[in-house]
C-alpha cells in the first residue's frame, strides 16, 4: 500500500540510541506543542500537563529519576533532544471541567446560558471515579491518546521517538514536584534523531500482525 501516512508509520521505530548532537528545531517544537495542545480527550476533559525536558539541568534531573529502576531508559534522558513527561491529574473534579466549559463559552462553542447544561458530560467522570475521588485510571488513559497523537505527528516531521512506560513515577513526582503540581507521570516520550551507528532497531524489519489478525470488518 502506498500512502504518505503509511510511509510515515513504516519508517518510524522505537529509537534505542539517540545522537545528542542533533537537536529538534524551534520551528518543529512549535508544531509539536500545538499537537499536544490539540490532542483529543474524553469529553474534552484535558486532564493533563506536558512537561518538556529541554535544558541540561532538567535533563540531569530526569537522568536522576532512573536511579532505582528502568536504567535501560536512562541514556535517553541526556542524549534525546527533548523528552516530554505526560502527566495526568489523579483526582479530576468538577472545577477542572468548569475551566473547559468556560473556554467553550469564550470561543463560542457553548452559550453562557447553557453552562450548567454543559456539565451533563461530567457524569462520565463520575462513572470513572471511586469513593475516594480517584479517577487516575481514566485520566491516565487520556494521556495515551495525546501520546499516540504526538508520535504520529513526529513521524510526519521525520523526528524519531521512544515511548517510555519504564519511568519511575515516584522519583519523577519528587524531582519535578514544582512543575507537576500534584499531577502524576507514568509515561514519557523521548524525541530527537537516532544515532545511525548505535541504533540497532532502525535496521530491523518492522514486525506487526496481519490486518486479518487484528481487524474485523462487519
C-alpha positions as CSV (number, residue, x, y, z in Angstrom):
1,X,0.0,0.0,0.0
2,X,1.3,3.4,-0.9
3,X,0.2,6.5,1.1
4,X,2.2,9.2,2.9
5,X,0.7,8.3,6.3
6,X,1.6,4.6,5.8
7,X,5.1,5.6,4.7
8,X,5.5,7.7,7.9
9,X,4.4,4.7,10.1
10,X,6.5,2.2,8.2
11,X,9.6,4.4,8.7
12,X,9.1,5.2,12.4
13,X,10.6,2.9,15.0
14,X,11.4,3.0,18.7
15,X,14.8,4.5,19.0
16,X,17.4,2.7,21.1
17,X,20.2,5.2,20.9
18,X,20.0,9.0,20.1
19,X,22.5,11.3,18.5
20,X,22.9,14.0,21.2
21,X,24.4,16.4,18.7
22,X,21.2,16.8,16.7
23,X,18.5,19.0,18.4
24,X,15.0,19.4,17.2
25,X,14.5,22.8,15.6
26,X,12.5,25.6,17.2
27,X,10.1,25.5,14.3
28,X,9.3,21.8,14.7
29,X,9.0,22.2,18.5
30,X,6.2,24.8,17.9
31,X,4.4,22.3,15.8
32,X,4.8,19.6,18.5
33,X,3.5,21.9,21.2
34,X,0.4,22.6,19.2
35,X,-0.1,18.9,18.5
36,X,0.0,18.3,22.3
37,X,-2.5,21.1,22.9
38,X,-4.9,20.0,20.2
39,X,-4.9,16.3,21.3
40,X,-8.4,14.9,21.9
41,X,-9.6,13.6,25.2
42,X,-12.8,12.1,26.6
43,X,-15.5,14.9,27.0
44,X,-12.6,17.3,26.0
45,X,-11.5,16.9,29.7
46,X,-7.8,17.7,29.0
47,X,-6.8,16.3,32.4
48,X,-3.1,16.6,31.7
49,X,0.1,18.5,31.9
50,X,3.0,18.1,29.4
51,X,6.4,18.8,31.0
52,X,9.1,19.3,28.3
53,X,12.6,18.4,29.3
54,X,15.0,20.7,27.3
55,X,17.7,22.3,29.4
56,X,20.8,20.4,30.7
57,X,19.6,21.0,34.2
58,X,16.2,19.4,33.5
59,X,17.9,16.5,31.7
60,X,20.1,15.9,34.7
61,X,17.1,15.8,36.9
62,X,15.3,13.3,34.5
63,X,18.5,11.2,34.4
64,X,18.4,11.1,38.2
65,X,14.9,9.7,38.2
66,X,16.3,6.4,36.8
67,X,18.4,5.8,39.9
68,X,16.3,2.9,41.3
69,X,14.9,1.2,38.2
70,X,14.4,1.3,34.4
71,X,18.1,2.1,33.9
72,X,17.8,0.9,30.3
73,X,16.0,4.1,29.5
74,X,18.3,6.4,31.5
75,X,20.6,7.1,28.5
76,X,17.7,8.8,26.6
77,X,17.5,11.5,29.4
78,X,20.6,13.2,28.2
79,X,21.0,12.1,24.5
80,X,17.5,12.7,23.3
81,X,16.9,16.3,22.1
82,X,13.8,16.6,24.3
83,X,11.7,14.4,26.5
84,X,8.0,15.0,27.3
85,X,6.6,13.9,30.6
86,X,2.9,13.1,30.0
87,X,1.3,13.7,33.4
88,X,-2.4,13.3,34.4
89,X,-4.5,14.6,37.3
90,X,-5.4,11.7,39.6
91,X,-8.5,13.4,41.1
92,X,-10.1,15.3,38.2
93,X,-13.1,17.3,39.7
94,X,-16.0,19.5,38.6
95,X,-13.8,22.7,39.0
96,X,-11.4,21.3,36.5
97,X,-14.1,20.6,33.9
98,X,-15.5,24.1,34.6
99,X,-12.3,25.6,33.1
100,X,-13.0,23.6,29.9
101,X,-16.6,24.8,29.8
102,X,-15.6,28.4,30.4
103,X,-13.2,28.1,27.4
104,X,-16.0,26.7,25.3
105,X,-18.1,29.8,26.2
106,X,-15.2,32.1,25.4
107,X,-14.7,30.7,21.9
108,X,-18.4,30.4,21.2
109,X,-18.8,26.7,21.4
110,X,-21.2,26.9,24.3
111,X,-23.6,29.7,25.0
112,X,-23.3,31.2,28.5
113,X,-26.9,30.4,29.4
114,X,-26.2,26.7,28.7
115,X,-23.2,26.4,31.1
116,X,-25.0,24.3,33.7
117,X,-26.4,22.0,31.0
118,X,-22.8,21.5,29.7
119,X,-21.9,19.9,33.0
120,X,-24.0,16.9,31.9
121,X,-21.0,15.4,30.3
122,X,-19.2,15.3,33.7
123,X,-21.4,12.3,34.5
124,X,-18.8,10.3,32.6
125,X,-16.1,11.4,35.1
126,X,-18.4,10.3,38.0
127,X,-18.7,6.9,36.4
128,X,-14.9,6.6,36.5
129,X,-14.3,8.0,40.0
130,X,-14.1,5.8,43.1
131,X,-15.3,6.5,46.6
132,X,-12.1,8.3,47.4
133,X,-12.3,10.7,44.5
134,X,-9.6,8.9,42.5
135,X,-10.1,8.7,38.7
136,X,-6.4,8.2,37.8
137,X,-7.1,5.2,35.6
138,X,-9.4,7.3,33.4
139,X,-7.2,10.4,33.3
140,X,-4.1,8.3,32.6
141,X,-5.9,6.8,29.6
142,X,-6.4,10.3,28.2
143,X,-2.6,10.9,28.2
144,X,-2.1,7.9,25.9
145,X,-4.4,9.5,23.3
146,X,-2.1,12.5,23.4
147,X,1.0,10.2,23.3
148,X,-0.2,8.4,20.2
149,X,-1.2,11.7,18.5
150,X,2.3,13.1,19.2
151,X,4.1,10.0,17.9
152,X,2.2,10.2,14.6
153,X,3.0,13.9,14.3
154,X,6.7,13.2,15.0
155,X,6.7,10.6,12.2
156,X,5.3,13.1,9.8
157,X,8.0,15.6,10.8
158,X,10.7,13.0,10.4
159,X,11.6,13.1,14.1
160,X,12.5,9.9,16.0
161,X,10.9,8.9,19.3
162,X,10.9,6.4,22.1
163,X,7.7,6.0,24.2
164,X,8.7,5.1,27.8
165,X,6.4,3.4,30.3
166,X,9.7,2.5,32.0
167,X,9.8,5.6,34.2
168,X,9.7,5.9,38.0
169,X,6.7,8.0,38.7
170,X,7.6,8.3,42.4
171,X,11.0,9.8,41.7
172,X,9.6,12.0,38.9
173,X,7.0,13.3,41.4
174,X,9.7,14.1,43.8
175,X,12.3,15.7,41.5
176,X,9.7,17.5,39.3
177,X,7.2,18.3,42.1
178,X,7.1,22.0,41.4
179,X,6.4,21.6,37.7
180,X,3.9,18.7,38.1
181,X,1.9,20.4,40.8
182,X,0.4,17.2,42.0
183,X,-0.1,15.6,38.6
184,X,1.4,12.1,38.0
185,X,3.6,11.0,35.2
186,X,3.5,7.3,34.2
187,X,4.7,7.6,30.7
188,X,7.2,9.8,28.8
189,X,8.3,10.3,25.2
190,X,12.0,10.9,24.2
191,X,12.4,12.7,20.9
192,X,15.2,13.6,18.6
193,X,17.3,11.9,15.9
194,X,18.7,8.4,16.2
195,X,22.4,7.5,16.2
196,X,22.9,5.9,12.8
197,X,25.6,3.6,14.1
198,X,24.3,2.5,17.5
199,X,20.6,2.4,17.0
200,X,20.3,-1.2,16.0
201,X,16.5,-1.1,16.0
202,X,16.5,1.2,12.9
203,X,17.8,-1.6,10.6
204,X,15.5,-4.3,11.8
205,X,12.4,-5.1,9.7
206,X,9.1,-3.9,11.1
207,X,7.0,-6.7,12.6
208,X,3.2,-6.4,13.0
209,X,0.4,-8.9,13.0
210,X,-1.6,-9.1,9.7
211,X,-4.6,-7.0,9.0
212,X,-6.7,-10.2,9.1
213,X,-5.4,-10.9,12.6
214,X,-6.3,-7.6,14.2
215,X,-9.2,-6.1,12.2
216,X,-12.7,-7.4,11.8
217,X,-14.9,-5.6,9.3
218,X,-18.6,-6.4,9.9
